[in-house]
Amino acid sequence: MLKSSLLAGVIGFCAALPAHAQFYQGKTLSLMVNYGVGGNIDTEARVIARHLPRHIKGNPSVIIQNVPGAGGFHAMNMLGLNVTSKPDGLTAGFFTIGAIGPLIEDPALKVKIYDDFIPLAGVSGWTASYVRKDMVEGMSKPEQIVKAKRIFIGGYSRASSHDTRMRLALEIMELPYDVVTGFPAAGDINKAFLQNEVNMTSSSMPAYQTQVVPNIIKTGIGMPLWHYPVYGVDGKPAGDPGLTKAGIPSFVDVYRAAYGKDPAGPKFDAFMLMNDIGTKLLRGFFLPKGAPQNAADELSKAFLALKDDPAFLEEYERITKEVPEMIDPQGLRPVFEKMKAVTPEVRKILKDSVSG
């Protein structure tokens, strides 16, 4: 009897260990998103929220908390400064990472991505710009944009990477433009685009495939302009061959077709740095600094497990028309190092672009 009681006690103790390790048992995880309902990242976050709980020990509920504003900075400040939450592992951030804030040390961004958050995972992804075809009479090729008399950009915030990359691209192309900014989400910009209130904007590929292609490209209202290149393994600008094949050339290809040479100079260097960071880390998944390490480990493992989850991949690809390219925390380090190592010349160019 004694041995049986002792054995039962040992088994009971061992069984209790996994339960204790189930940090999220019976809890709700809030996933803070830094743009409004209906936008690119909101769509992706909602697919993630439906499948993530299966991979978290304890199977918690996951709810989306949209916190738009300040070009994505508002939510990042809220999470990093623990304004409406505590660093208890129950509120995480799924953010569009705007490279411009860290690169210029924007005072509107009160936190440092690489210091004030625990990086859990990331998602890389390309971004494409598109224009109304009536911008230039008879426009059929991207390089004909050089004939545009006035370009009206649709954006989120002057200090956002979305707006800054478009401004820099048009300045490198030496084209006139105005900016109509302050839109809360991609759907709002596309509505303005259809109403001819703006005639150029850009989008990450999930929303491009699901919103832009059926409503703007296939209807003949608009056409793809270019996708933003990154630095390749040889250190030179490189685009995505798949996008080029699909009829969305890289910015460098369009510039070359228009001017017969490759773009160069300090402004182009600043543009390329933003593209490289913004493409290789399009979305970031974070907990605030000070959150329990066991919560961070569990969420990171669960998020990365989604890339091998057939049900998640089927729904994500069906809704976004894209395959998610996920990055582990170690893969984020080179991106963070580039944020820290920006040169004074590039920082000045970016600051001047934001300040106008």
C-alpha positions in Angstrom: 0.0 0.0 0.0 2.8 2.4 0.9 4.5 1.7 -2.4 1.3 2.2 -4.3 0.6 5.4 -2.5 4.1 6.7 -3.2 3.9 5.7 -6.9 0.5 7.4 -7.2 2.0 10.6 -5.6 4.9 10.6 -8.0 2.6 10.1 -11.0 0.4 12.9 -9.7 3.3 15.2 -9.2 4.7 14.5 -12.7 1.2 15.0 -14.2 1.0 18.4 -12.5 4.2 19.7 -14.2 2.8 20.1 -17.7 -0.4 21.7 -16.3 1.8 24.3 -14.5 3.7 24.8 -17.7 0.5 25.6 -19.6 0.8 29.4 -19.0 -2.3 30.1 -21.2 -4.7 27.6 -19.8 -8.1 29.2 -19.4 -6.8 32.6 -20.5 -7.4 35.0 -23.3 -4.6 36.4 -25.5 -5.2 39.9 -27.0 -3.4 40.3 -30.3 -2.9 44.1 -30.9 -2.8 45.1 -34.6 -1.5 48.5 -35.5 -3.9 49.3 -38.4 -7.7 49.4 -38.7 -10.2 46.7 -39.6 -10.2 45.5 -43.1 -6.6 46.3 -43.9 -3.8 44.1 -45.1 -2.5 43.2 -41.6 -5.9 42.9 -40.0 -6.9 40.2 -42.6 -3.7 38.3 -41.9 -4.0 38.7 -38.1 -7.6 37.3 -38.1 -6.5 34.1 -40.0 -3.6 33.7 -37.5 -5.9 34.2 -34.5 -8.2 31.4 -35.7 -5.4 28.8 -35.9 -2.8 30.0 -33.3 -4.6 28.6 -30.2 -4.2 25.0 -31.4 -0.4 25.3 -31.1 -0.4 27.0 -27.7 -0.4 24.8 -24.7 -3.7 25.5 -22.8 -5.5 26.4 -26.0 -6.4 30.0 -25.0 -8.8 32.3 -26.8 -7.2 34.8 -29.1 -8.9 38.1 -29.8 -7.9 40.9 -32.2 -7.5 44.4 -30.8 -7.2 47.0 -33.7 -5.3 50.1 -32.6 -4.7 52.3 -35.7 -3.1 55.7 -35.7 0.1 57.6 -36.3 1.2 55.4 -39.2 1.2 52.3 -37.0 3.2 53.9 -34.2 0.2 54.3 -31.8 -0.2 50.6 -31.1 3.5 50.0 -30.8 3.7 52.8 -28.2 0.7 51.4 -26.4 2.2 47.9 -26.1 5.8 48.9 -25.4 4.8 51.4 -22.7 2.1 49.2 -21.2 -0.4 52.0 -21.5 -3.6 49.8 -21.5 -2.0 46.4 -20.6 0.6 44.8 -18.5 3.7 42.8 -19.5 2.0 39.7 -18.3 2.1 37.7 -21.6 -1.6 38.2 -22.2 -1.2 41.1 -24.8 1.0 40.6 -27.8 1.5 42.8 -30.9 1.3 41.8 -34.5 2.6 44.9 -36.2 3.4 46.2 -39.7 7.0 47.2 -39.2 7.6 50.7 -40.5 11.4 51.1 -41.0 11.2 54.9 -41.1 10.4 55.3 -37.4 13.5 53.5 -36.0 15.8 54.8 -38.8 15.1 58.5 -38.1 14.5 58.0 -34.4 11.0 59.6 -34.8 9.9 61.2 -31.6 6.3 59.9 -32.3 7.7 56.4 -31.8 8.2 56.3 -28.1 9.7 52.8 -28.1 12.7 51.1 -29.7 11.6 47.9 -31.6 14.9 46.2 -30.9 15.1 47.1 -27.2 11.5 47.4 -25.8 10.0 44.3 -27.3 10.6 40.6 -27.0 10.7 39.4 -30.7 8.8 36.2 -31.2 8.7 35.9 -35.0 8.3 37.8 -38.2 6.8 37.6 -41.6 8.6 38.9 -44.8 6.7 40.1 -47.8 6.9 42.2 -51.0 5.1 45.5 -51.6 3.8 46.8 -54.9 2.7 50.2 -56.1 -0.1 50.7 -58.6 -1.6 53.7 -60.5 -4.8 54.7 -62.3 -4.4 54.3 -66.0 -6.0 57.6 -66.7 -3.0 59.3 -64.9 -1.4 59.5 -68.4 -3.5 59.3 -71.6 -3.1 55.9 -73.2 -0.9 54.6 -70.4 -0.1 50.9 -70.9 3.5 50.6 -69.6 4.9 51.5 -66.1 7.7 53.7 -67.5 5.1 56.0 -69.0 4.6 57.4 -65.5 7.3 59.9 -66.4 4.7 61.7 -68.5 2.4 62.2 -65.5 1.5 65.9 -64.9 0.6 65.4 -61.3 0.5 62.4 -59.0 -1.7 62.1 -55.9 -0.4 59.5 -53.5 -2.8 57.8 -51.0 -1.2 57.2 -47.7 -1.5 56.6 -44.0 0.8 59.2 -42.3 3.6 61.4 -43.5 5.9 59.6 -41.1 4.9 56.1 -42.2 7.2 53.9 -44.3 4.3 53.4 -46.7 4.2 57.2 -47.5 8.0 57.8 -47.3 8.9 55.0 -49.8 6.4 56.4 -52.3 7.7 59.9 -51.9 11.3 58.9 -52.3 10.5 56.7 -55.3 8.8 59.6 -57.1 11.6 62.0 -56.2 14.2 59.6 -57.5 12.1 59.5 -60.7 12.0 63.3 -60.6 8.2 63.4 -60.8 5.7 65.9 -59.3 3.3 64.7 -56.6 1.0 65.6 -53.8 0.1 63.4 -50.8 -3.4 62.7 -49.5 -2.7 61.0 -46.3 -4.4 60.0 -43.0 -6.3 57.0 -44.3 -6.8 54.4 -41.5 -6.6 51.2 -43.7 -5.9 49.9 -47.2 -9.6 49.5 -47.9 -10.1 53.3 -47.4 -7.2 54.1 -49.7 -8.6 51.8 -52.4 -12.0 53.4 -52.1 -10.4 56.8 -52.7 -8.5 55.4 -55.6 -11.6 54.1 -57.2 -13.3 57.5 -56.7 -10.2 59.2 -58.4 -9.4 61.1 -55.2 -5.9 59.6 -55.4 -4.2 58.0 -58.4 -1.2 56.1 -56.9 -0.6 54.0 -53.8 1.0 50.8 -52.7 0.1 47.6 -50.9 1.7 44.5 -49.5 0.9 41.5 -51.6 -2.0 39.8 -49.7 -4.2 42.9 -50.0 -2.9 43.5 -53.5 -4.0 40.1 -54.6 -7.3 40.1 -52.8 -8.4 43.7 -53.2 -6.4 45.5 -55.9 -6.3 42.8 -58.5 -10.1 42.1 -58.7 -11.3 45.6 -58.1 -8.7 47.8 -59.7 -6.5 45.8 -62.1 -9.0 43.4 -63.7 -11.6 46.2 -64.1 -9.1 48.2 -66.1 -9.1 51.2 -63.8 -5.5 50.7 -62.6 -2.3 48.9 -63.5 0.7 47.7 -61.6 3.6 50.2 -61.5 6.5 48.5 -59.7 7.5 46.4 -56.6 10.2 47.6 -54.2 13.6 45.9 -54.6 15.8 44.7 -51.8 19.5 44.0 -51.5 20.4 40.6 -52.9 23.2 38.3 -51.7 25.7 40.2 -53.9 24.8 43.5 -52.3 23.0 44.8 -55.4 19.3 45.7 -55.8 17.2 42.7 -56.6 13.6 42.2 -57.3 11.3 39.2 -57.0 11.3 37.1 -60.2 7.8 35.9 -59.6 6.4 39.4 -59.4 8.3 40.4 -62.5 6.9 37.4 -64.4 3.4 38.4 -63.2 3.7 41.8 -64.7 4.9 43.8 -61.7 8.5 44.9 -62.5 10.9 46.2 -59.9 11.4 49.9 -59.4 14.9 49.6 -60.8 13.6 48.0 -64.0 11.0 50.8 -64.5 13.7 53.5 -63.9 16.0 51.8 -66.4 13.2 51.6 -69.0 12.4 55.2 -68.5 15.9 56.7 -68.3 18.2 54.1 -69.9 20.4 53.8 -66.7 20.2 52.5 -63.2 19.2 54.8 -60.3 21.9 55.8 -57.9 22.8 58.4 -55.2 22.2 59.0 -51.5 18.4 59.2 -51.9 18.3 55.9 -53.7 20.5 54.4 -50.9 18.0 55.6 -48.3 15.1 54.2 -50.4 16.9 50.8 -50.7 17.6 50.6 -47.0 13.9 51.2 -46.2 12.9 48.6 -48.8 15.3 46.0 -47.5 14.1 46.3 -43.9 10.4 46.7 -44.8 10.4 43.6 -47.1 12.5 41.3 -45.0 10.5 42.2 -41.9 7.0 43.2 -43.1 5.2 42.0 -40.0 6.6 41.5 -36.5 5.1 39.4 -33.6 6.1 40.8 -30.2 5.6 40.7 -26.5 6.5 43.8 -24.4 9.8 43.7 -22.6 9.4 42.2 -19.1 6.8 39.6 -20.2 7.3 36.1 -18.8 9.9 34.2 -20.8 7.8 31.0 -20.7 5.0 33.0 -22.4 7.4 34.3 -25.0 8.8 30.8 -25.7 5.3 29.3 -26.0 4.0 32.0 -28.4 7.1 32.0 -30.6 7.0 28.2 -30.9 3.2 28.3 -31.7 3.5 31.0 -34.3 6.3 29.3 -36.2 4.4 26.0 -36.0 1.8 27.6 -38.3 4.1 27.3 -41.3 3.6 23.5 -41.1 -0.2 23.6 -40.3 -2.1 22.5 -43.4 -5.4 24.0 -42.2 -3.8 27.4 -41.5 -1.9 27.4 -44.8 -5.0 26.5 -46.8 -7.1 29.3 -45.3 -4.2 31.9 -45.4 -3.5 31.1 -49.1 -7.2 31.1 -50.0 -7.9 34.4 -48.4 -4.6 36.3 -49.1 -3.5 34.5 -52.3 -0.1 34.4 -50.8 2.2 31.9 -48.9 3.4 33.3 -45.6 7.2 33.5 -45.3 7.9 33.3 -41.5 11.1 34.2 -39.7 12.3 33.0 -36.3 13.7 35.4 -33.7 17.3 34.7 -34.9 16.4 35.7 -38.4 15.2 39.1 -37.1 18.6 40.0 -35.7 20.2 41.2 -39.1 17.2 43.4 -39.7 17.5 45.0 -36.2 21.2 45.5 -36.8 20.5 47.4 -40.0 18.0 49.6 -38.1 20.8 50.5 -35.6 23.6 51.0 -38.1 21.9 53.7 -40.4 24.5 56.3 -41.5 24.0 60.0 -40.6 23.6 60.9 -44.3 20.8 58.4 -44.8 19.1 59.4 -41.6 19.2 63.1 -42.7 17.6 62.2 -46.1 14.8 60.3 -44.4 14.3 63.0 -41.7 14.1 65.6 -44.4 11.5 63.5 -46.3 9.3 63.1 -43.3 9.6 66.8 -42.2 8.9 68.0 -45.7 
